[in-house]
Amino acid sequence: MQMFFITTCYVVGTTFLLLPTATIIDSKQYGWVAQLWSTRFGIAIGAIWIYLSSQHPDLSLI
């Protein structure tokens, strides 16, 4: 469970930093939608990472 929280916090935090600002600028008042989408995408990638690591506990994903 701790790995889930660490991965989630890392992925969500990095998603906000790497989100292209042009997308938010172009969307004007709907900039929050771009952030919401990027957060969901980041969480989905993190969930896939956790799933793969739980299926292969002896192997490193890196």
N, CA, C and O atoms as CSV, one atom per row, in Angstrom:
chain,resi,resn,atom,element,x,y,z
A,1,MET,N,N,0.819,-1.194,0.000
A,1,MET,CA,C,0.000,0.000,0.000
A,1,MET,C,C,0.864,1.259,0.000
A,1,MET,O,O,0.497,2.269,-0.600
A,2,GLN,N,N,2.000,1.196,0.667
A,2,GLN,CA,C,2.884,2.354,0.699
A,2,GLN,C,C,3.447,2.646,-0.681
A,2,GLN,O,O,3.602,3.804,-1.068
A,3,MET,N,N,3.752,1.584,-1.419
A,3,MET,CA,C,4.260,1.774,-2.783
A,3,MET,C,C,3.228,2.475,-3.653
A,3,MET,O,O,3.585,3.297,-4.497
A,4,PHE,N,N,1.958,2.160,-3.457
A,4,PHE,CA,C,0.888,2.824,-4.210
A,4,PHE,C,C,0.885,4.319,-3.938
A,4,PHE,O,O,0.807,5.115,-4.873
A,5,PHE,N,N,0.969,4.711,-2.678
A,5,PHE,CA,C,0.942,6.129,-2.337
A,5,PHE,C,C,2.192,6.859,-2.824
A,5,PHE,O,O,2.108,7.996,-3.287
A,6,ILE,N,N,3.328,6.216,-2.721
A,6,ILE,CA,C,4.563,6.846,-3.197
A,6,ILE,C,C,4.492,7.056,-4.706
A,6,ILE,O,O,4.813,8.135,-5.203
A,7,THR,N,N,4.075,6.036,-5.422
A,7,THR,CA,C,3.988,6.129,-6.880
A,7,THR,C,C,2.938,7.146,-7.306
A,7,THR,O,O,3.168,7.929,-8.227
A,8,THR,N,N,1.796,7.139,-6.646
A,8,THR,CA,C,0.735,8.087,-6.984
A,8,THR,C,C,1.197,9.522,-6.787
A,8,THR,O,O,1.002,10.364,-7.664
A,9,CYS,N,N,1.798,9.803,-5.658
A,9,CYS,CA,C,2.276,11.166,-5.394
A,9,CYS,C,C,3.351,11.582,-6.394
A,9,CYS,O,O,3.360,12.720,-6.863
A,10,TYR,N,N,4.241,10.675,-6.714
A,10,TYR,CA,C,5.305,10.981,-7.670
A,10,TYR,C,C,4.729,11.252,-9.058
A,10,TYR,O,O,5.099,12.234,-9.701
A,11,VAL,N,N,3.841,10.400,-9.516
A,11,VAL,CA,C,3.293,10.534,-10.870
A,11,VAL,C,C,2.424,11.778,-10.996
A,11,VAL,O,O,2.532,12.513,-11.977
A,12,VAL,N,N,1.569,12.018,-10.018
A,12,VAL,CA,C,0.693,13.194,-10.077
A,12,VAL,C,C,1.515,14.469,-10.004
A,12,VAL,O,O,1.249,15.420,-10.738
A,13,GLY,N,N,2.501,14.499,-9.135
A,13,GLY,CA,C,3.350,15.688,-9.024
A,13,GLY,C,C,4.117,15.967,-10.295
A,13,GLY,O,O,4.212,17.117,-10.723
A,14,THR,N,N,4.661,14.943,-10.899
A,14,THR,CA,C,5.431,15.119,-12.124
A,14,THR,C,C,4.525,15.465,-13.296
A,14,THR,O,O,4.938,16.190,-14.201
A,15,THR,N,N,3.330,14.970,-13.294
A,15,THR,CA,C,2.402,15.273,-14.383
A,15,THR,C,C,2.113,16.767,-14.439
A,15,THR,O,O,2.065,17.346,-15.525
A,16,PHE,N,N,1.923,17.395,-13.293
A,16,PHE,CA,C,1.674,18.834,-13.282
A,16,PHE,C,C,2.888,19.618,-13.761
A,16,PHE,O,O,2.734,20.650,-14.413
A,17,LEU,N,N,4.085,19.150,-13.453
A,17,LEU,CA,C,5.280,19.865,-13.876
A,17,LEU,C,C,5.545,19.723,-15.366
A,17,LEU,O,O,6.042,20.649,-16.007
A,18,LEU,N,N,5.214,18.564,-15.912
A,18,LEU,CA,C,5.507,18.314,-17.314
A,18,LEU,C,C,4.364,18.675,-18.256
A,18,LEU,O,O,4.512,18.570,-19.474
A,19,LEU,N,N,3.246,19.092,-17.717
A,19,LEU,CA,C,2.101,19.456,-18.559
A,19,LEU,C,C,2.448,20.696,-19.385
A,19,LEU,O,O,2.856,21.715,-18.828
A,20,PRO,N,N,2.292,20.615,-20.688
A,20,PRO,CA,C,2.621,21.782,-21.520
A,20,PRO,C,C,1.719,22.964,-21.185
A,20,PRO,O,O,0.495,22.838,-21.145
A,21,THR,N,N,2.337,24.096,-20.948
A,21,THR,CA,C,1.559,25.287,-20.592
A,21,THR,C,C,0.748,25.801,-21.766
A,21,THR,O,O,-0.254,26.488,-21.566
A,22,ALA,N,N,1.160,25.480,-22.993
A,22,ALA,CA,C,0.401,25.928,-24.165
A,22,ALA,C,C,-1.006,25.345,-24.159
A,22,ALA,O,O,-1.947,26.005,-24.601
A,23,THR,N,N,-1.162,24.134,-23.672
A,23,THR,CA,C,-2.492,23.516,-23.605
A,23,THR,C,C,-3.392,24.291,-22.654
A,23,THR,O,O,-4.562,24.529,-22.955
A,24,ILE,N,N,-2.855,24.681,-21.523
A,24,ILE,CA,C,-3.647,25.438,-20.548
A,24,ILE,C,C,-3.946,26.837,-21.078
A,24,ILE,O,O,-5.051,27.346,-20.886
A,25,ILE,N,N,-2.988,27.457,-21.734
A,25,ILE,CA,C,-3.206,28.804,-22.273
A,25,ILE,C,C,-4.267,28.782,-23.373
A,25,ILE,O,O,-5.125,29.663,-23.430
A,26,ASP,N,N,-4.208,27.774,-24.246
A,26,ASP,CA,C,-5.182,27.674,-25.335
A,26,ASP,C,C,-6.589,27.397,-24.828
A,26,ASP,O,O,-7.565,27.827,-25.443
A,27,SER,N,N,-6.701,26.692,-23.729
A,27,SER,CA,C,-8.028,26.338,-23.228
A,27,SER,C,C,-8.673,27.456,-22.409
A,27,SER,O,O,-9.852,27.356,-22.068
A,28,LYS,N,N,-7.942,28.503,-22.089
A,28,LYS,CA,C,-8.405,29.695,-21.372
A,28,LYS,C,C,-9.175,29.333,-20.107
A,28,LYS,O,O,-8.568,28.835,-19.159
A,29,GLN,N,N,-10.473,29.558,-20.053
A,29,GLN,CA,C,-11.220,29.342,-18.818
A,29,GLN,C,C,-11.410,27.864,-18.505
A,29,GLN,O,O,-11.813,27.522,-17.393
A,30,TYR,N,N,-11.133,26.990,-19.447
A,30,TYR,CA,C,-11.249,25.553,-19.217
A,30,TYR,C,C,-9.890,24.906,-18.983
A,30,TYR,O,O,-9.702,23.727,-19.280
A,31,GLY,N,N,-8.952,25.667,-18.457
A,31,GLY,CA,C,-7.624,25.155,-18.167
A,31,GLY,C,C,-7.632,24.041,-17.143
A,31,GLY,O,O,-6.749,23.184,-17.154
A,32,TRP,N,N,-8.607,24.039,-16.267
A,32,TRP,CA,C,-8.694,22.997,-15.246
A,32,TRP,C,C,-8.978,21.639,-15.870
A,32,TRP,O,O,-8.640,20.612,-15.281
A,33,VAL,N,N,-9.597,21.610,-17.060
A,33,VAL,CA,C,-9.875,20.333,-17.717
A,33,VAL,C,C,-8.558,19.676,-18.145
A,33,VAL,O,O,-8.401,18.461,-18.027
A,34,ALA,N,N,-7.620,20.476,-18.640
A,34,ALA,CA,C,-6.322,19.939,-19.038
A,34,ALA,C,C,-5.594,19.369,-17.830
A,34,ALA,O,O,-4.954,18.323,-17.940
A,35,GLN,N,N,-5.674,20.022,-16.697
A,35,GLN,CA,C,-5.040,19.508,-15.480
A,35,GLN,C,C,-5.728,18.233,-15.009
A,35,GLN,O,O,-5.063,17.294,-14.573
A,36,LEU,N,N,-7.042,18.194,-15.094
A,36,LEU,CA,C,-7.780,17.005,-14.688
A,36,LEU,C,C,-7.418,15.818,-15.578
A,36,LEU,O,O,-7.212,14.710,-15.082
A,37,TRP,N,N,-7.342,16.044,-16.881
A,37,TRP,CA,C,-6.980,14.986,-17.809
A,37,TRP,C,C,-5.574,14.484,-17.542
A,37,TRP,O,O,-5.339,13.275,-17.534
A,38,SER,N,N,-4.631,15.400,-17.322
A,38,SER,CA,C,-3.251,14.984,-17.098
A,38,SER,C,C,-3.113,14.227,-15.782
A,38,SER,O,O,-2.303,13.305,-15.686
A,39,THR,N,N,-3.888,14.598,-14.773
A,39,THR,CA,C,-3.853,13.874,-13.507
A,39,THR,C,C,-4.388,12.458,-13.682
A,39,THR,O,O,-3.798,11.502,-13.179
A,40,ARG,N,N,-5.489,12.325,-14.385
A,40,ARG,CA,C,-6.051,10.989,-14.625
A,40,ARG,C,C,-5.095,10.128,-15.438
A,40,ARG,O,O,-4.933,8.940,-15.159
A,41,PHE,N,N,-4.472,10.716,-16.426
A,41,PHE,CA,C,-3.508,9.977,-17.236
A,41,PHE,C,C,-2.321,9.532,-16.379
A,41,PHE,O,O,-1.870,8.393,-16.489
A,42,GLY,N,N,-1.824,10.412,-15.540
A,42,GLY,CA,C,-0.713,10.078,-14.662
A,42,GLY,C,C,-1.063,8.969,-13.682
A,42,GLY,O,O,-0.253,8.077,-13.432
A,43,ILE,N,N,-2.257,9.024,-13.134
A,43,ILE,CA,C,-2.698,7.975,-12.203
A,43,ILE,C,C,-2.862,6.650,-12.933
A,43,ILE,O,O,-2.548,5.597,-12.378
A,44,ALA,N,N,-3.347,6.686,-14.167
A,44,ALA,CA,C,-3.492,5.451,-14.952
A,44,ALA,C,C,-2.133,4.819,-15.232
A,44,ALA,O,O,-1.984,3.603,-15.120
A,45,ILE,N,N,-1.152,5.623,-15.589
A,45,ILE,CA,C,0.193,5.112,-15.828
A,45,ILE,C,C,0.767,4.531,-14.541
A,45,ILE,O,O,1.397,3.473,-14.563
A,46,GLY,N,N,0.551,5.218,-13.420
A,46,GLY,CA,C,1.013,4.707,-12.130
A,46,GLY,C,C,0.344,3.398,-11.758
A,46,GLY,O,O,0.988,2.509,-11.201
A,47,ALA,N,N,-0.936,3.269,-12.058
A,47,ALA,CA,C,-1.663,2.032,-11.757
A,47,ALA,C,C,-1.132,0.873,-12.596
A,47,ALA,O,O,-1.004,-0.249,-12.105
A,48,ILE,N,N,-0.824,1.146,-13.856
A,48,ILE,CA,C,-0.234,0.108,-14.703
A,48,ILE,C,C,1.120,-0.314,-14.151
A,48,ILE,O,O,1.446,-1.501,-14.132
A,49,TRP,N,N,1.901,0.649,-13.706
A,49,TRP,CA,C,3.221,0.367,-13.148
A,49,TRP,C,C,3.100,-0.511,-11.900
A,49,TRP,O,O,3.841,-1.481,-11.742
A,50,ILE,N,N,2.180,-0.170,-11.033
A,50,ILE,CA,C,1.981,-0.948,-9.808
A,50,ILE,C,C,1.464,-2.348,-10.140
A,50,ILE,O,O,1.890,-3.326,-9.525
A,51,TYR,N,N,0.558,-2.451,-11.097
A,51,TYR,CA,C,0.037,-3.760,-11.489
A,51,TYR,C,C,1.162,-4.652,-12.014
A,51,TYR,O,O,1.272,-5.817,-11.632
A,52,LEU,N,N,1.993,-4.092,-12.890
A,52,LEU,CA,C,3.093,-4.877,-13.438
A,52,LEU,C,C,4.076,-5.302,-12.355
A,52,LEU,O,O,4.568,-6.430,-12.369
A,53,SER,N,N,4.361,-4.413,-11.428
A,53,SER,CA,C,5.299,-4.768,-10.363
A,53,SER,C,C,4.708,-5.813,-9.427
A,53,SER,O,O,5.454,-6.611,-8.860
A,54,SER,N,N,3.387,-5.831,-9.249
A,54,SER,CA,C,2.786,-6.853,-8.394
A,54,SER,C,C,2.725,-8.214,-9.098
A,54,SER,O,O,2.728,-9.249,-8.433
A,55,GLN,N,N,2.672,-8.223,-10.417
A,55,GLN,CA,C,2.642,-9.471,-11.170
A,55,GLN,C,C,4.026,-10.115,-11.268
A,55,GLN,O,O,4.142,-11.331,-11.415
A,56,HIS,N,N,5.068,-9.292,-11.185
A,56,HIS,CA,C,6.446,-9.781,-11.302
A,56,HIS,C,C,7.265,-9.234,-10.131
A,56,HIS,O,O,8.096,-8.349,-10.328
A,57,PRO,N,N,7.045,-9.744,-8.922
A,57,PRO,CA,C,7.679,-9.165,-7.735
A,57,PRO,C,C,9.206,-9.319,-7.693
A,57,PRO,O,O,9.871,-8.536,-7.015
A,58,ASP,N,N,9.769,-10.289,-8.387
A,58,ASP,CA,C,11.209,-10.485,-8.335
A,58,ASP,C,C,11.975,-9.684,-9.368
A,58,ASP,O,O,13.206,-9.654,-9.343
A,59,LEU,N,N,11.262,-9.034,-10.276
A,59,LEU,CA,C,11.909,-8.290,-11.347
A,59,LEU,C,C,11.789,-6.794,-11.120
A,59,LEU,O,O,10.832,-6.323,-10.506
A,60,SER,N,N,12.758,-6.060,-11.616
A,60,SER,CA,C,12.722,-4.599,-11.528
A,60,SER,C,C,12.126,-4.050,-12.828
A,60,SER,O,O,12.476,-4.506,-13.916
A,61,LEU,N,N,11.240,-3.086,-12.710
A,61,LEU,CA,C,10.655,-2.488,-13.908
A,61,LEU,C,C,11.642,-1.551,-14.608
A,61,LEU,O,O,11.463,-1.202,-15.775
A,62,ILE,N,N,12.654,-1.162,-13.898
A,62,ILE,CA,C,13.644,-0.265,-14.484
A,62,ILE,C,C,14.647,-1.069,-15.255
A,62,ILE,O,O,15.576,-0.506,-15.833
